[in-house]
Each structure stands twice: as C-alpha cells, then as structure tokens.
Amino acid sequence: MAAVWQQVLAVDARYNAYRTPTFPQFRTQYIRRRSQLLRENAKAGHPPALRRQYLRLRGQLLGQRYGPLSEPGSARAYSNSIVRSSRTTLDRMEDFEDDPRTLGARGHRRSVSRGSYQLQAQMNRAVYEDRPPGSVVPTSAAEASRAMAGDTSLSENYAFAGMYHVFDQHVDEAVPRVRFANDDRHRLACCSLDGSISLCQLVPAPPTVLHVLRGHTRGVSDFAWSLSNDILVSTSLDGTMRIWASEDGRCIREIPDLDGAELLCCTFQPVNNNLTVVGNAKHNVHVMNISTGKKVKGGSSKLTGRVLALSFDAPGRLLWAGDDRGSVFSFLFDMATGKLTKAKRLVVHEGSPVTSISARSWVSREARDPSLLINACLSKLLLYRVVDNEGTLQLKRSFPIEQSSHPVRSIFCPLMSFRQGACVVTGSEDMCVHFFDVERAAKAAVNKLQGHSAPVLDVSFNCDESLLASSDANGMVIVWRREQK
C-alpha cells in the first residue's frame, strides 16, 4: 500500500503552491519533510483501509484550508497519474531500503536496486526518444516540480538580489574551494592557497569568521565536510591530509601522503564517512581510513596524470577521478572493504586538465538520469550521462564558458528535482558566475552574476538555494542572496 502514501505526498505537493506565497524555501523544506515522514509511516504496516481514510481526510482538510484546486477533481486525477506514470521518490526509496540485496556484508547499503543504471538509461531513451538531443528526462509539464518550486520559471528562481556579504580574509591568495555545510543554510567554509581554512557563520548579521584553521605549511588545495558536519578533511600542497573538528577548529589528526607528493583533492565516501579518498601529484588515488590514518588494503590506483578531481555517485558505489592529462577514470568501490577496481576511462580532451567533477543521481523527480558535470579547460562546461553500472559516460551537451588554465569548478543546483527545469552553475575565467538550464536546446544561459575581479574558481549553494557562494583567484568570497518570490 505504499501507493497510498505516494498519493498523500502528491496531494500535498499539489497544494504546496498555496503555502506561504512569499517564502518558497519553506514550501520546499516542508514537502521534503512530508516525504520523510510518509516514508517512515509507510513502514509501520497500517491497515489499507486506514491509509485510504487518511488520504481522504488529508485531501478534505487541505481543501478546507486552501480552497478547491484549480480544476475539479484534479487532486485525485493528479495523484493517480503520479502513481501510474512513474514510481515516485517515496516508492523508490522504500524499494531500496527494504530490499535485502542492498545490504552489504557489514550492513552498508549497496547500490543494487530494482533497476541498474544501464536498464534505466535504456528505459529513459525509449520513453523520451522524441525529446531534443541532450535534454534531461524531467517532463516539461511536471506539475509536482512546479508546485514544489512555487510554479515559477527558472529565470525567476535564479534571479539574485545582489551581494549578501563579501569575505576578504584570504585576499591576494586564491580560494580554490568554497562549500556550504551539508543541509545547512548559514555555515560556510573556504580554503586558501595561503595555507588556511576559514569557517564562517552567515547569521545572525553581520556574518562572521568563526575559526581560521591553521597548520598546513603550504596552500590548501581542497577540503570536504563530513555528512554530519562535525569534521572537515583537507588536503594540501605540503603533502599532508588533516582532519579538523568544526566545532572549535582544532586539528584532530595529520596524515602524510603515502607517496610524499602534493595532495590535490579529496572527498568523503558518502555512505561511510570513516573513509576518505585523496588524489596526489604522483598520479595516485588512495582510500584512507581517517580513524587509523592508514590506507585501506586494495584502496589505491594509478591514473595517467596528476589527480585533480574526485566525485562519488550518491550510493557510493562508483567513484570518478579526473587528471591533468584530460582523462576521467571510473572505479568500482567495494562498500565492505573499501577496495577500488578500475572500470572505465574516458579521454575528455588530450592534454586538457579535468579540474572539476560533480555527480548527480537524480536530475528530476519523474525519471532517473544519472549525470556527471565536468570542467576540463576547454572553454566549455560538459554534461555527461552515466549509461551503465561501470560509470561509462556519454556526452549529452556542453555550455560555453571561459576556461583555459584555471581550476574552475561547477555544481548541480541542489533543488533541481523540484524545478520545472534542471540548472547547473559554474565559475569562469571571465570573472562571472554562469547559470545554465540543461533542458534548453538554445539560449541555455539563465543568469550571470558579475562582481568578481578575478577568475571565479568555485561555487556553492546552500541547502535551500537562498544563498550562493563564489570564490576567485584573488582570494575574494562573495555570498549572493537570491530574490524572494
């Protein structure tokens, strides 16, 4: 009877456009929380009749509170169409959690589900083969996404009111990485080639720098928040990885690189945050246990060049690594042991450094479309489709930016699954932040933010997209405020 809970969520989503018209972020957070609660209740085993009664009462109460929907009977027709046309996120997550095949030897979830990447990609192509080349799989008429986003266009969603704050404590040294904490609106961190990391708090006003993490003797190349935001891992050109406590900024552990080389990038394993993957200047990728400070047995592999970028898929079963010679490698990650197995290699462009990789498993609520976003010093932002379980990539489309020598990065917008379209954001050497709609066949540019005086190296949205942070090669970090609709 999970379908009844899907219908409840669909009714909530349909009415969501009526909630707090001036606060779209609240609507998004509300529907996310409703999805979580309904998913938990779906496991309680309530009698089917009780579930149907709840659906009926929920619809009546929402109707009394907000009035009838725009067309008679649309709530029921809409709910039924959601269940018929596609299995919603709620249903898919239940399948993933309840299927015993998804549990590894040590209780970790594995990425085995009812459909593989390859099968889903085939289904997507079959259903949407008449769509324009390069388009993603969300339907342009997706009522649920429009309701959750406030029924506004992408251009309206990504209009910005201006600068919220400017941090300049790292001025004159590049800030290669800026990141909001996970599921957090107001905690921000950035690392600098001056060898330090800043932890910032954006509210209450005025924004402040809470801690400056010092200890690296050379520039900090990358860092990552743990899932619970209690620790950060950083890599440095001094050849060490450090683990920091975010609460007070103290260094918990220092781990030297196994090869004595510069460390250039890092990322947490998304399911098991005790494991961190690092890439170094001697072409090696290592899986490190941050509790012991030791490399995981079988957790190393060699690329063709200096390892500049790393990214896991959401379940943590696939890892992609990019190097400075233009190659992207995919690795199978053993969830039980941490062992890496090299799977595929794609030469994006010979000799063009791959400076950023971002993976996204869900581009929409309507269909699965695992994708990879890549910057590779080609003056283009590249969007790839992941077509099978081994991480094979197929180019979907590209977007024009300026990048020929700087380590520019890009991201998927975090709430794209609630939008009518799907948007990505990137830095650029033209000193601007660019927004692109990946569905538009032409004129994909949605917005451009101007304010930096040097190449923009990294961008980061907070969890509800109310704030965007960008950093540049002169050490300035700008926090932009999105317009409230």
N, C-alpha and C positions, 0 to 999 in steps of 0.2 A: 504493500500500500504506500510505497514511497511516492507514487504518483500524486496522491492527495496532498502531501506536503509540498510537492512541486507546484500544485495548483494554488496552494495558500501563498507561496512565495510569488507566484505570477500575479495574483490579485494584489498583494502588497506592492509589487513593482508597478502595476498599472495605476494605483492610486498615489504612488510616490511623488509624481509630478505636482500634486496638490499640497504637499507638505512644505512648510517654511519656504515660500517662494523666493525669499531674499537670501537664503542660505543653502545653496546647492550642495556644499560639502557635507552638511548634516544629513541630507537625503541619501547621499552615497554611503556614509557611515552607518546610517540606520538600516538600509537594505542589506548591507554586509552582515550586520549583527543579527538581523532576522534570519538570514540564510544559515548562520552558525547555529542559532537556537533551534531552528526547524530541523537541521541535520541531526542535532543531538536528540531531539524528541522523536525523530523517525526511528531511532534505535530502541525506544522504550517499549515497543510492542503493544501500543494501544489498539483496542478493537477497531476494525474498519468502520463500523457504524459511528463510533465516537469521533474518528478522524473526519468523516464526512459531515458530521454535525458541527464540528469546529469550523470547517471550511465555510459552511452555510452561515454560521453566526458571525464569522470574521467578515464575510462579504457584506452582511447586513449592517454591522457596526461601522465599517468604513463608509458604506453608502449614507448612513445617517450623519456621520461626522463631516464628510466632504461633499455630499450630494451625489446624484447619479453620474455615471460615466458619460463620456461624450456621445456614445451611441448605445441604444438599448441592447441589453444582453451582451455587451462587448466584453465584460469581465469573464463571463463563462466561456464565450467563444474564444477569447484570447487565451484563457487558461488551458482549454482543451487543445488549442493549436500548438501551444508550447510543448505539451506532452507528446502530441502526435509527431510534430515536425522534427524535434531534436530532443535528446535527453539532456536536461539542464545540468548545470554545475552540481546542484544538490545530489542528483541521481548518480552522476559520475563519481563524486567523492565518496558516496556510500559504497558503490561497487569497489572502489579502490581500497577502502578501509576494511570492508567485510571479507574480501576475497583472501583466503589463507595463503594463496600463492604469492601475495605481495609482501609477505613477511620473510625476511632473510634468516640466516642461521642464528643471528644474535638478536632477532626481534626487530631489526631495521626494516623499514618499508623498502621494497624493491619496486622498480618501475614497470613490472609486469602488470598489465591491466587487460580489459576485455579487447582492446584494440591496440595494435602496435602502431608506431609512427608510420610504417610503410602502408599498412592496411588503411589507416585513417587518411593518409595522403592520397591513396587511390580513390577512396570514397569522396574526398573533397573535390578531386579533379572530375569525377564522374558527375557529381551533383552540380558543380559550378563551372562546367567546361565552357559555358556560353558567356562567362564574365570576361571583362577586358584582361589582356595579358598583364601579369604582375599584380593583380588585385588580390587582397586578402579575402578570407572566407566569411567575415560577418556580413549578413544581408543588409542592404541599404535601408530596408523597411523594418528593421528590428525594433519593435515597439518597446521591449523591455529595456534595451540600452538607452533609447531616447528618454524613457521615463526616469531611469536612474540618473541620467546626466542632466535632467531638467529640461529636456526637449529643446536644447539649443544646438546651434551649429558648431562645428569645430573651430571656426574663426572666432566665434563668441567665447567658446570655452577656453581658448588660449590667447585671449586678449589680456594685456597686462597694464596695470595702472601706473607702473613706474617702479623705482627702486625703493625697497623697504629698508635696506641697510647696506653699508659698504664696510668690509673688513680690510684693513691695510697693514696688519701687524707683520706680514711677510713681504712687504714691498721691496722691490729690487731683486727678489729671487722667485723663480717660477713656482706656482702652485699646481702640480700636475694632477692632483686628485682632490675632489670635494664630495662629501657624502653626507646625506641626512641619515640619522639613526633609523633602524627598521621600525616601521609602523609608528613613526614619531613625527609630529608636526614642527617641533621647535628646537630639536637638538641637532647640531651640525658639527662636522669635523672636516678639517682640511690639512693636508701635508705639504711641506715646502722643501725645496732644494737647499734651504738654509739649515736643514737637519732637524727640524722640529715639527710637531703636530699640534694644532690648536683645536680644543674642544669648546664649542660656542653654544650659548643659550639665547634664543631669539625673543622669548617673553619671560618675565614682564619687560616692557620697554624701559630703558633702551637696551638693545641686545648687548651681551657681554661675552668676553672670553673667559670661560671658567677655569681652564687649565691649559698650560703650554707644556707639552710632553717633550722633554729634552733627554738626550742620551746618545742618539746616533751621532757619529763623528763626521758623517758626510750627508748629502742630500737624501731625503726620504722619497723613494720612488713610488710607493703605493701603500695603501692600508685598507683594512676591511673591518666592519663592525660584526661582532657575533650576533646570532639570531636574537638573543636576549639583551643585547646592547651593554652587557656588563664588562666585556673586554674588547680590546682592539688588537689586531695584529698588524705590524708594519714591516716593510722591507726597505733596505737602504743600500746606497752605493758603497757603504762601508763594509758590505759583505755579511751583515747580520740581520736576523729577524728578531723583533722584540714583541713581547706580549705585555699589554698595558691594562690596568684597571681604570675603567672610565669614570668611576665614582670620585677617585681622588688623584688620578693621573700618575700613579706610581708604576714603575716598571716591575712586572712580576718575574719575567724571565728574558734572558738574552740567549739566542741560539745562533752560532756562527754557521755560515753556509758550508755545506759538506765539501764543495769544490774550491772554497776560498775565493769565490768570484762575487762580483757585484750582484745583488738581488734586485730584480727589476719589477716584479709583480707578485701578487698574492691573492688568494681567495679562500674563503671557508667552504668546506664541504657542507651543503645546505641541510643535510639530514643529521650528520654527526659533526657538530662544531668542535669536537676534540681534534679533528683532522683539518689541517690547512695545507693547501698546495702552493708552492712557490716556484717561480721561474728565474733562472740566473743568466749571466752573461756568457757562460760556457756551454750554452745550448741545452741545459738540462732542466727537467721538471722533476720536483721531488714532493712526495706526500709526507708531511711532518706531523708527528703526534705532539701537540703543544703541551700536554701534561708531562711527558717524559723528556721532551726536547730531542727526540730521536726520529730518524727516518723510518717509515713503515716498510717492512720487508716486501720487496716487489713493487714498491711505490716510486720508481724512478723510470724516466725515459729520456731519450735524446732527440732534439729537433735539428733542423738544418742550420739554424741561426740563433741569435740571442732571443730569449723568450720575453716578449713584451706584453702579452695579454693573455688572460685566462678567464674562462667562464664555464660554469656548470649549467646543465638543464635543471629544471625545478626539482625533479625527484632525486637528483644527484647521481644518476647512473651514467651520464655522458659528460665528459669534460672536453672542451675545446681549448687549444693553445695556439697562439699566433707568434711568428718570429719576424726578425728584421730582414729576412730574405723573401718575404711575400707568401709564405706558406701558412696554412691553418691545418692543424692535425686534430683528429678526434680520437679520444681514448675511452675505452670501456672501464668504468670504475667499479671494482668489486666492493659491494656495500659491507660485506662481512669482514674482509681482510684489509681493504684499502689498496689492493693491488691495481696497477694500471696496465691495460692492454691496448697497444696501439691499433687503431682500426682503419682510419681513412686519412688521406692527405689531399688537400686542395691547394693548388698554386693560384692565389688570387691574382698576383701580378709579379713576375720575377723581379726581385730586387727592390720591391716597394714594401717598406716595413708595415706590418699589421699592428697598429697602435691601440686598437680597442675591439673587444668582442662582447656583445651583450646577447644573452639568450632569453627567449620568451616562449613559454609553452602555450599560453592561451592568448591569442590575439582578439578573440571575441567570445561572447557567451553562446554564440549559435553553433560554432564548429571549431574543432581543434585545428590549429595551424601553427605548429612549432616553427619558430623562425630564429634567425641569427642576424644581428646588425653588426656590420664590420666597417671600421675606418682603416684605410691602407695607403695613405699618402698618394692617392690617385686623383685628388680634387673631386672625389665622388664619395658619397655615403652609400654603402652596398647593403641590400637586404636579401638574405638567402632563405630558402625554405629547407627545413630538415626533412629529408624524404624517407629515412629508414632508421632502424634501431642502432645502426653503427655510426650515425652522425653524418651521413653523406649530405652534401649541400648542393642546392640548385639555385642559381641566381634568379631572383624574382624581378628586381628592378634596382635602379640607382638614382641618386639625387645629387644635384650639383652643389658642391661646397668648395672652398679653397683649402687645400691641404697638400703640401708637397714635402714638408720637412719636420713639422712639429708633431708631438704625440697627442693628437686631438682624439677626444672620446665622445661617445654618443650613448643615448639611453632610449628605451621604450617608455612612453608615458605610463605611470602606474595604474591609472584608471581607464585605460583604453578599452577594457572589456565592457565598460558601462557607457561608452560613447557610440554615436551613430557610425563614426569612422574609427580609424586607428592612426595614432600620431606618434612620431618619433622626434627627438630633439638632439641636436649636435652642436659642438663647438665648431670653430672655423678660423682659419688664418686671416680672414678679412675683418677680424675683431668683432664679429657678430655671433649671436646665438640664433640658430635656424630651427624652425618647426616645419615638418613635412607630414602631409596626410598620405599614408601609403596606399590608399584606395584610389586617389585621383589619378586618372590616366594622364592628365595635363594640368599644368599650373598647380603642382603639388605643394608649393610653399604656402604655409598657413600664416606664419608670422616671422618677424625678425626683430631681435632685441639689440639695440645699439647703446653703447655706454662704456665698453672696454677700450683701452688704448693700446692693447697688445693682442696677439693671437689668443683666442679662447680655447683652453685646453680641456676643460671638463665641465659637465653639467649634472645637476642632481635635483629631482623633485622630492618634496616631502610627501607623506603618505596620501594626503587628500588633494594634492596638486594646488594648494593655496599659495605655496611659495616655491620658487625655483632658485637654486644657487648656481653660479657660474664662476669659474676661476680662470686666470690668464697667465701669460708668460712673464708678466711684470710683478706678479705676486698679489694682485688685487682679487678679492672675492666679492661679488655683488649678489645680494639676495633680492630677487624681484617679487613683487606682490601681484597676484592675479586679480583681475577685476571681479568684484562680487556682482553676480547677476540676480 
